[in-house]
Amino acid sequence: MLCGCEQPKRQSISAAEKFKPIDPLAVVLAPHAGTTRIDAEIRERQSQVRAGSNIEIDLERLGWLFVAKARETFDPGFYKLAEQCALGLNSRNAGSPEALLLRGHALQSQHRFHEAESLARELVKKRGLAFDHGLLGDILVDVGRVDEAVDAYQTMLDLKPDPQGYARAAHVRWLKGDLTGALELMRMAARGASPRDAESAAWMHTQLARYLWQSQQNVEASRALEIALEVQTNYAPALLLRGRMLLSAGHTDRAVQSLRVAAAANPLPEYHWALAEALRSAGQEMEARSAESQITRSGAWADPRTCSLYLATRRENTDIALQLAQAELEDRTDIFTHDALAWAFAAAGKMDEAQAEMSRALSHRTQDARLYFHAAIIARKAGKLAEAHDWLKKANAFESMLLPSEAAQLRAAASSMDQPTLSRVSADGSTKFPAVVKESTATEN
């Protein structure tokens, strides 16, 4: 028996033991809750991994089920579980293509682009299947190397022309300013989408709706959203786009209904920002402020780029907006991150830096309402009035795709420069937004 002055000796722990990595299987085989079909499949696959009869195949399939769950719930934690499945695969078969593809996808989805690119290039060199090139192209788009991504996507389509490849090709067409080409390819993707992969089909129809809305084909856009919501009930991106379209058309109450459900399903800054704008348009100021508080409370880690855009648009905490955009650019050098940084610089009054970043954001001639809006405001603030007039003209054609607060800033800028806008006010005083570009519009010159 120990006397009062004695203490039990502590077991010495070596540094290797202290920092011993966690077994991936211990993580991915933790009890999984949930009542959806995917939840049941995850539990079944976990049981098969535990049984150990075909552990590599079962572990790979479990990883892709976690990816599907992440897409269904918009919970990035499931991508971390998918990554652990890939690490478990790699520990059993080092450098296997299956492990590389799964981990590369998980890393890209977590915005760990540099790590993901290294794996994707190894995968393309080692195996070179269509989806391997697709992964590489996705990463290259995210880091702003669109021309390289085009080559990767072309190889993907050459190997296997399917909806996944068409959808990717549509996106780069749109990035390059070819809305007509993007529409053509996205129609092909949506027609070929399988309802058995409901999330992918819903995403393709939502993207198609976005291009259709931009092309002034609102009835067809609404139908595409209906299909998206038929194959994936309460699909948040479709509800967000529907809410934005309703808001731009003046159907404020219906917009609020759609955006409430969307923000509840996917509480990212983009969703709460749109909801706040709809609520404020409906006269529900207190709830609008509550939605905005979600952005300031969690936006900096959930989606720093959109949080930066929101703060800069509101001219609030411009130093934080600038820090967020600069940090994002360290890993994500696409045109939309350059745009966010340009907008933050402008909000902070640093116009030389804002103009330089805006030039980079416009480098692909992407036809986008927010890009044109930001370019117009930055040129006006820089005293380049002729350039500002040109961007205002382009932005006016897309005004319906801006949020109300952005459209108000655009109109104020146009008014200060005696530049007529294309928006109209109806007899009941509500704002009616103009039609967007015609279907026949091709690459921006």
N, C-alpha and C positions, 0 to 999 in steps of 0.2 A: 504494500500500500504506500502511496506517495505521501510524503509530508508536505506541509503547506508551502515550503519554499522550493519544492521541486516542480519542474515542468516536464511534460513528455517531450521526448526528442522529436523534432520534425524530420520527416523523410526528405532527403535531398532530391531535388528534381533537376534533371539536366536540361539544358537549353533545348536540346532536340526533343525531349519529351514535352517540355512546356509549350513548344510551338508545333507540336505534331499535327499535321493536317487532318481535318475531319474526313472520315471515310464517306465518299459520295453516297454510297448505298444507305448509310445511316440517315442521310438527309432525305433522299428521294423515297425511301420506304416508310417515312413517318406517316402515321394515320392520316388519311385524307377524308375530309367531310364534303358534303354537297349532295344535291339531289338530281342534278342534270344527267343526261346521257353520258356526257364526257366524264363526269365524276365517277359514275359506275364503271366506265371503261378504265379509268385510272386505277381504281381499287382492284379491279380484276387483273390488270397488268402488273400491279405491285405484287399480287399473290403469285403470279407466274415467275416474277424475278426471284422472289423468296424461295420458290420451289427449286430453281436453279437448273432446270432441265435444258433450257436454251437461253442462257442468261444474256448473251450479247444481243440477240434479236429482240428479246423482251425489253431490255434496257433501252435500246434505240427507240422502240415503239412507245415506251413510256415517256421518253423525252419529247417526242412529237405530240403526244397527248398533252403534256404540260404547255407546249407552244400553243396548241389549240385552245387550251383553257385560258391562257394569257390573252389571246385574241377575243375570246368570248366575254371575258370579265374586265378587260383593260387593266389587269393587275400585273405589273411588271415583275412581281415576285415569282411568278410561274416561269418566267424566262430564266431566272436564277436556278430554279429546279431543273429546267431543261439543260442548262449548262453543267450541272452536277451529273446528270445522266451521261452527258458527253464525256466528262472526265472519268466516270466509271468505265465507260466503253474504252477510252484510251488506255486506262491502266491495265486492261485485259488484252488489248490489241493496239499497241502504240502506233500512232499515225494512221489508223484506219480511216478510209474516206468517210465512212458513216459517222465516226466521231468528229471529224473535221467539219462536215456539213452541218451537223446538229449544233456543235459549239459555235461555229462561225455565225450561224443564224441567231443563236441566243445572244452572242456578243453584239452583233449589229443591232438587234432589237433593244439592247441596253445602252446603245450609243457609244459603245467602246469600239470605235471604227478602226483605229490603227491595229489593234489586236485582231479584229475580224478580217481585215484586209490581208494580213500575213497568212492567216489560215486559208482564206479563199484562194490566194495565189498558189499555195501549196497544193490545195485540192484540185485546182484546174490543171496544174502540172502533173499531178499524180494520176487523176482519173479523167477529168474533163467532160463530164456529162452535162446535159442541158441545165439542170438546176445548179450545178457548180458555177457555170458562167453567169447564171441569173443572180446568185448570191454575190459574186464579184461585182456585177453591174450595179446592184442595189447599194453596195457600200460606196462605190465610186460616185454615184449620184449624190449620196449623203455628204461626201466630202468635196463636192463641187467639180469633180473631173468628168463632166458630162460626155465629152468626146470619147474618152476611154470607155465610158459606160455604154455608149452606142455600139462600140465594137464587141463588147461582151454580150450585149443583148442580141446583136445580129448573129453571133455564133450560137447563142441559145436557140434562136428561131431556126437557124440552119439545121441544128441537130434535132429539134423537136418543135415544129410549129403548133402551138397550142394556146389556150386562153391566157395562161400565165405569161407567156412570152409576148402576146399581143398587148396585154395590159401594160407591161413594162415599156414596150415600144411606144405605146400611146403617150405615156407620161413624158418620155424624152422628146417626143414630137411637140407636146404642149410646152415643155421647157424651152424649146427652140423657137417658139412663137408660131408654130403651125397648128392652129386650133382645128382646122378642117381635117388634117391628117390624123390628129389625135382622136377626133370623133370617129373617124372611119375605123381605126384600129380598136378603139374601145367598144364599138358596136360588135366587132368580131369577137372580142373577148367575152362580152356579156352574153352573146348568143351561144357561145360554147361552154359557158359556166355550168357546172354540175350542181344541182341542189343537194347532192350528197355531201358536198363541201360547202355548207351553208354560209359560213363566214366569208369565204373567198367570193362566192357568188354575190353576196350582199355588198361586199366592197366594190366589186366590178360594176354593179348596177348603180351604186352611189357615185362612183367616179364618172360614169357615163352621164348621170343626171347633172353633175357639176359642169361638164363640158356642154351639155345641151342648154343649160340655163345661161351660160356665157354666150351661147350662140342664138339666144332669143327664142329657143324652142321650148317654151315653158310647159306646154301641155305634155309633150313627150318626156320632159324632165320629171314632171310629177309622176308619170306612169312608171318611169324607171325606179323612182323612189318607192312606189307601191310594191314593185316586184322585190326590191331589196328587203322591204319590211315583211313581205310574205315569206321569203325564204329564211329570214332571221328576225324573229319578233323583237321589237324594241331595239333594233340595231342602232346604237348611239350615233355613228357618223351620218346615217340616213336621216335620223330625227334632227340632228343639228342642221343639216342642209335644208330639210323641209322647213324648219323654224326660220332659217335665214331667208328663204324664198318668201315665206308668208309675211315676215316682217317687212321685207322690201316692197311687197304688194299692198301694205297697209292693213293686213289682217292680224292685228296686234294680239288679240286674245288667243287666237289659234296658235300663233307663233309662241306665245308664252307656254301654252300647254305642251307643245312639242319639245321646247327647249328645257322645260322642267324635267321631263322624263330623260332627255339626253344627258343633262348635267348630273342627274342622280346616278345614271349608269356609268358615266365616264367623267369624273370631277376634275378634268384638266382646265387650265386657265381659259383656253379657247371656248369651252362650253359655258363656263360661268360668265365670261365676258359677253357672249351673245345673249345669254339669259338676262343679265343685268340690263343690257340695252333694250331688250324687249319689255322688261318689267317697267323700266323708266318711261318708255313710250306709252305704256298702258296706265301710267300714273301711279304705279305701285312703288313709290320711292323707298320705303323701308326695306322691302324685300330685295329691291335692286341693290341697296347698300350691303345687305347680307350676302348676296351673291358675289359682290366685289370684294368683300372681306375674305372670301375663300381664296381669291387670287393672291391677295397680299399675304395671307397666312401660309399658304403651301405652294404657291406658284413658282417660287424661286428654285425649289428642288424638283417639283413635278414637271415643269416645262419652262426652263429659264428664258428661252427665246421669246415665247409668247408673253411671259410675264414682263420682260423688258419692253416689248412693243406696247403692252397695255400701259405701263407706267409712263413711257415716253409720250404716248398719245394723250394721256391725262395731264402731262407735265407735272407728275408727282414723283418725288424721290428719283430725280434724274441721275443722280450719282450712282444709285443702285441699278437703275436701268442700264447705265453704261457698263458697270462692272459685270452684270449678267451677260450682256451681249459680247463683251470682250472675252469672258471666260468660255462662252459657247464657241466662239470662233477658234479657240485653241484646238478643238476636236472636230468641229463641223463647219467646213469652209464652203458651203453651198451659197447660192445667190440669196436665199432668204435669210441666212445669218448675216451676210454682208448688209442686207437691207435693214435688219434689226439694229445693227451697229450704226449704220448711217442715221437712222431715225433717232437713236439715243444720243449720238453726237449732236444732231440738230437741236434736240431738246435741251442739251447742255450748252448750246450756243457756240459749239466748235464747228464752224461752217466749212473750213478747209477740209477737215477730216471727214465731215459728213458728205461732201461732194465726192471725195475720193472713194469712199465706201459705196456710195450710190452708183457711181460709175461701174464698179464691179458687180453690183446687184443687177444692173441692166445689161450685162455683157452678152447674155444669150438672146436678148430681144423677146423675153417672155411676156406674153400678154396677160397682165395681172392687174386687177383694180388697185390693190394696195401698193404695189410697186409704182404705178403711175401716180397715185396720190402722193406718196412720199417724195417722188422725184419732183413733182410740181411745187410742193411746199418748200423743199430744200432749195430749188433753183430760185424761187421768189425771195427766200430769206437771204440768199447769196447775192441778190441784186441782178440776177441774170433773167431779166423779164421776158425776153423773146423766147428763151428756152423754157421758162415757166409757162408761157402761153401754150407752147406745143404740148407739154406734158399735161396741162389742164384739159386740153382738147381730148387727149387720149383717155384721161381719167374720167371725164364726163361721160364718155361712151360706156363706161363700166360702173357708173355710180350706183346702180342697183345692187352691186355685189359688195359694197362697203357697208359697214355698220353705221347706224344713224349718226353717231358722234363723229365718225370719220367723214361722212357725207356733209355734215354741217361745217366742218373745217374746210372741206374742199370748196363749198359754196361761198364761205367767207373769204377765202383766198381769191376766188374768181371775182367776187364783188369788189374787193379792194383793188383789183387790177382792171375793173370794168370789162371782165371776161364773162359773157353770158353763159349760164349753165343750161343743161338740157332738162333739169327737173322741172316739174310743174306742180301747181297747187290746185287741187280740185275745189269744187263748190263748198264742200264741207270742211275745207281747211286742211285736209290731210295731205301729206306729201306723196306724190306719185312719181315714181322713178322711171327713167327712160328705158327704152329697149336697148339691149346690148348689141354687139356686132352682128352683122348678118351672117347667115350660114355659109355664104360663099367666101367669107373672109379667109385669106390664106396667110402665109408667113408675113409677119410684121416687117416692114421695110425701115 
